[in-house]
Amino acid sequence: MSFLRRLSPVVLLLLFVPLSRARAQAAPNPGENIAFLVTFGAQADKSWGDDDFTQTFFFLIPKQNRQPVYIRVFDPDCGGQHDEIKHGWNTTTEFSLYGGPGTHSAPDARATDPKGQYRSGTLLKQVRFGSEKTYDNQWYTFGPLNPLEGELVPEFEGYVFKMVVQGKSGDDGNLYRYFLSTSPTENVAVEGGNAFTYEYAFRLAATPGRKTHLYPFVNDRVVSIKQSNFDVDGDVGLKIFSVSKNGHPAAVSGNNEWASSTHPITDKEHGLSLDLQLTTLSKAPNDLVFYVTDQYDVALPFFAIPLGGPPRYRYEVDVKIRK
């Protein structure tokens, strides 16, 4: 049974309201409060906030959709207004789009490290960007894409494409973001579309007190989760919120190191999203990496728009009748 069929009518209503549909197309989603994804060049120091110089994102198109779609990338170059320079602009970043069988179903495609068959599927298009100004602060569009060119994922009731971004050379940080669109020239939402990743590398807002939200989806097989983060620099407060967690503290890493903590999952949390809420404590820009695994060390997906909507803690009132 797919996760959509397991959701309650109330949750489905939250999932498919028009506002959610509009926001679902941007990755990162505005509700996450993440300005940019980040991928560094292959010669970068990992202490700058990228553990493997590779980031994979998946784009979900509802199976009933038959209209062409486009995956738009904002600022794919590395050398301008938004990117992070180290020793002169010298970085080349490769964007590779995959579809067809194996795109998502191959186990390596859903792993947190770029090893084995993580580039599974059929390569549809591959583009490299350097420091040229053509796409600085501009959009580059992949497509048109026939949704049927993606891989049908029954659990998500839709077709999935995969974008693998890899720093091929250099040591600068490439900051970019996506939009799943019905137009090649504008950001027009694909109704019911979404985007997700199994390892999130991003730029944290340099505004003390600002809250960032990561939304891992918890399927009904999960008994516990292990959240892992890299190079947070200790500059962030991290708490977990859900229907049954009201701000459980979680471990954060220091500079150039990993940290993790394990948290039990209740039955009430099955089929819903968690909210890993990060509170910025420093004015310094901070690039970092997150992933979440279950008790079997299987990575869980972070959806741009949380399945079931942003979680809200459900208070339980213990009423006792005194005689």
RAGIWO-V366450 format. One record per backbone hydrogen bond with DSSP energy under -0.5 kcal/mol. NH is the residue of the N-H (numbers start at 1). CO is the residue of the C=O. Records with the same first field share a line. If there is no record, write none. Layout:
BEGIN
NH = CO, CO
END
This chain:
BEGIN
3 = 155
4 = 155
6 = 2
7 = 3, 4
12 = 8
13 = 9
14 = 10
15 = 11
16 = 12
17 = 14
20 = 17
21 = 17
22 = 18
23 = 19
24 = 20
25 = 22
26 = 23
27 = 178
32 = 29
33 = 29, 30
34 = 29
35 = 203
36 = 203
37 = 176
38 = 201
39 = 174
41 = 172
43 = 170
44 = 41
48 = 45
49 = 46
50 = 46
55 = 165
57 = 163
58 = 196
59 = 161
60 = 194
61 = 159
63 = 157
65 = 62
69 = 145
70 = 181
71 = 142
72 = 70, 179
73 = 140
74 = 177
75 = 73, 138
78 = 130
84 = 173
85 = 83
87 = 88
90 = 88
92 = 169
93 = 129
94 = 166
95 = 127
96 = 94, 164
97 = 125
98 = 162
99 = 122
100 = 149
103 = 100
106 = 102
109 = 106
110 = 106, 107
111 = 108
115 = 113
118 = 116
120 = 117
122 = 99
123 = 121
124 = 97, 122
125 = 97
127 = 95
129 = 93
136 = 133
138 = 135
140 = 73
142 = 71
145 = 69
147 = 145
149 = 146
150 = 147
151 = 160
152 = 150
153 = 158
154 = 152
156 = 153
157 = 153, 154
158 = 153
159 = 61
160 = 151
161 = 59
162 = 98
163 = 57
164 = 96, 162
165 = 55, 163
166 = 94
167 = 53
168 = 92, 166
169 = 92
173 = 84
174 = 39, 172
175 = 173
176 = 37
177 = 74
178 = 27
179 = 72
180 = 25
181 = 70, 179
182 = 188
183 = 186
188 = 186
189 = 187
190 = 180
191 = 189
193 = 190
194 = 60
196 = 58
197 = 302
200 = 290
201 = 199
202 = 288
203 = 36
204 = 202, 286
207 = 205
209 = 280
210 = 207
212 = 278
213 = 32
214 = 276
216 = 214
217 = 301
218 = 272
219 = 217
222 = 219
225 = 263
226 = 293
227 = 261
228 = 291
229 = 259
230 = 289
231 = 257
233 = 254
234 = 253
235 = 232
237 = 279
239 = 277
240 = 248
241 = 275
242 = 245
247 = 240
248 = 240
250 = 238
257 = 254
259 = 229
261 = 227
263 = 225
265 = 223
269 = 266
270 = 267
271 = 218
272 = 218, 269
273 = 307
274 = 216
275 = 241
276 = 214, 274
277 = 239, 275
278 = 212, 276
279 = 237
280 = 210, 278
281 = 235
282 = 235
286 = 204
288 = 202
289 = 230
290 = 200
291 = 228
293 = 226
294 = 298
295 = 224
297 = 294
300 = 292
302 = 197
303 = 215, 301
304 = 195
306 = 304
309 = 306
314 = 243
315 = 313
317 = 315
318 = 316
319 = 317
320 = 318
322 = 320
END
